[in-house]
Structures are given as structure tokens and as C-alpha cells.
Amino acid sequence: MLLVTHDIDEAIYMSDRILVMTQAPGRIDREIDIDLARPRDRTSDSFLRFRSEILEHLHFAGKAADVHPKKGSWNEAMLSNSLNATWPPV
């Protein structure tokens, strides 16, 4: 089964493997094996460690791809760590 999502928590909760893609062109940038027991606890240290690792990767990947992100862009939202922001950012 293939699940496509922009929600990091959902990806960790539902997946055994996460493929992080580049923005444009869309290429696989990183593969992360999620070796957590089920049911998964979103507040566990292991879950939060995966979450931090992915956010850190996206943060640095976003900086490398777009040093000066445009207002309202996906990179701007990720760089500001707006995890629960509405899209487009207000």
C-alpha cells in the first residue's frame, strides 16, 4: 500500500517506511525505516525522535533548495516550523 501525505505524524504513525522527496523535481531524497511496535504511541520518545529527525532533514533541505523562500511558499512554512499552519499560511 502507498500512502501520500504531508503530515509527518501521520506518516510515522501509519508507515513502515517513509520516503522524503525533494520539492522540484520530485525525487526521493531520503528513505527512513520506521521500526516502531504497533499500536504506535504518538507521545513516545521513539516516535518523537523520528519526528524530530524528519523535521530537521526538511529544515536543512529547505534551506539548501531555497535560501530566500517566497512569502507563502511551502519552504517558508517548513522553515518556520509551522506544523499546524493552515495552507496557504495566513
The 8 nearest C-alpha neighbors of each residue, nearest first, counted from 0:
[[1, 2, 14, 3, 15, 13, 16, 17],
 [0, 2, 3, 14, 4, 16, 17, 13],
 [3, 1, 4, 0, 10, 14, 13, 17],
 [4, 2, 1, 5, 10, 6, 18, 17],
 [5, 3, 6, 2, 10, 9, 7, 8],
 [4, 6, 7, 3, 10, 9, 8, 19],
 [5, 7, 9, 4, 8, 10, 82, 11],
 [6, 8, 10, 9, 5, 11, 50, 4],
 [9, 7, 11, 10, 6, 12, 50, 41],
 [8, 10, 12, 6, 7, 11, 13, 4],
 [9, 11, 7, 8, 13, 12, 14, 6],
 [12, 10, 8, 9, 14, 13, 7, 33],
 [11, 13, 9, 10, 8, 14, 39, 41],
 [14, 12, 10, 11, 9, 15, 2, 8],
 [15, 13, 16, 11, 10, 12, 17, 33],
 [14, 16, 33, 32, 34, 17, 13, 11],
 [15, 17, 32, 14, 33, 31, 18, 30],
 [18, 16, 31, 30, 19, 32, 14, 10],
 [17, 19, 30, 29, 27, 20, 31, 16],
 [20, 18, 29, 28, 27, 17, 30, 21],
 [21, 19, 27, 28, 26, 25, 18, 22],
 [22, 20, 25, 26, 28, 23, 27, 24],
 [21, 23, 25, 24, 20, 26, 64, 61],
 [24, 22, 25, 21, 26, 20, 64, 27],
 [23, 25, 22, 26, 21, 20, 27, 28],
 [26, 24, 23, 21, 22, 20, 27, 28],
 [27, 25, 20, 21, 28, 24, 23, 22],
 [26, 28, 20, 29, 19, 18, 21, 25],
 [27, 29, 20, 19, 21, 26, 30, 18],
 [28, 30, 19, 18, 27, 31, 20, 17],
 [29, 31, 18, 17, 19, 32, 16, 28],
 [32, 30, 17, 16, 33, 18, 29, 19],
 [33, 31, 16, 15, 34, 17, 30, 14],
 [34, 32, 15, 16, 35, 31, 11, 14],
 [33, 35, 32, 15, 36, 16, 14, 45],
 [34, 36, 33, 37, 39, 45, 46, 15],
 [37, 35, 39, 38, 34, 40, 33, 15],
 [38, 36, 39, 35, 40, 12, 34, 13],
 [37, 39, 36, 40, 12, 35, 41, 13],
 [40, 38, 37, 12, 36, 41, 35, 46],
 [39, 41, 42, 43, 38, 46, 12, 37],
 [40, 42, 43, 46, 39, 47, 12, 8],
 [41, 43, 40, 44, 47, 46, 45, 39],
 [44, 42, 46, 40, 45, 41, 47, 39],
 [43, 45, 47, 46, 48, 42, 41, 49],
 [46, 44, 48, 43, 47, 49, 35, 42],
 [47, 45, 43, 49, 48, 44, 41, 50],
 [46, 48, 50, 44, 49, 45, 51, 43],
 [47, 49, 45, 51, 50, 46, 44, 52],
 [50, 48, 52, 46, 47, 51, 53, 45],
 [49, 51, 47, 53, 48, 52, 54, 46],
 [52, 50, 54, 48, 53, 49, 55, 47],
 [51, 53, 49, 55, 50, 54, 48, 56],
 [54, 52, 56, 50, 55, 51, 57, 49],
 [55, 53, 51, 57, 56, 52, 58, 50],
 [54, 56, 58, 52, 53, 57, 51, 59],
 [55, 57, 53, 59, 54, 58, 60, 52],
 [58, 56, 60, 54, 55, 59, 61, 53],
 [57, 59, 55, 61, 56, 78, 60, 54],
 [60, 58, 62, 61, 56, 57, 63, 55],
 [61, 59, 57, 63, 62, 58, 56, 64],
 [62, 60, 64, 58, 59, 63, 74, 57],
 [63, 61, 66, 59, 65, 60, 64, 58],
 [62, 64, 60, 61, 65, 66, 59, 58],
 [65, 63, 61, 62, 60, 66, 22, 74],
 [66, 64, 62, 67, 68, 63, 61, 74],
 [65, 67, 62, 68, 63, 64, 61, 74],
 [68, 66, 65, 69, 62, 75, 74, 70],
 [69, 67, 65, 75, 74, 66, 70, 72],
 [70, 68, 72, 71, 67, 75, 74, 73],
 [69, 71, 72, 68, 75, 88, 76, 73],
 [70, 72, 88, 69, 87, 75, 73, 76],
 [73, 71, 75, 74, 69, 70, 68, 76],
 [72, 74, 76, 75, 77, 71, 68, 87],
 [75, 73, 77, 76, 72, 61, 78, 68],
 [74, 76, 78, 72, 73, 68, 77, 79],
 [75, 77, 73, 79, 74, 81, 78, 80],
 [78, 76, 80, 74, 79, 75, 81, 73],
 [79, 77, 75, 80, 58, 76, 74, 61],
 [78, 80, 76, 77, 81, 75, 74, 58],
 [81, 79, 77, 78, 82, 76, 54, 58],
 [80, 82, 84, 76, 79, 83, 77, 78],
 [83, 81, 80, 84, 77, 76, 6, 79],
 [82, 84, 81, 85, 80, 86, 6, 76],
 [85, 83, 81, 82, 88, 86, 76, 87],
 [84, 86, 88, 87, 83, 89, 81, 82],
 [87, 85, 88, 84, 89, 71, 76, 73],
 [86, 88, 85, 71, 89, 72, 84, 73],
 [89, 87, 86, 85, 71, 84, 76, 72],
 [88, 87, 85, 86, 71, 84, 70, 76]]
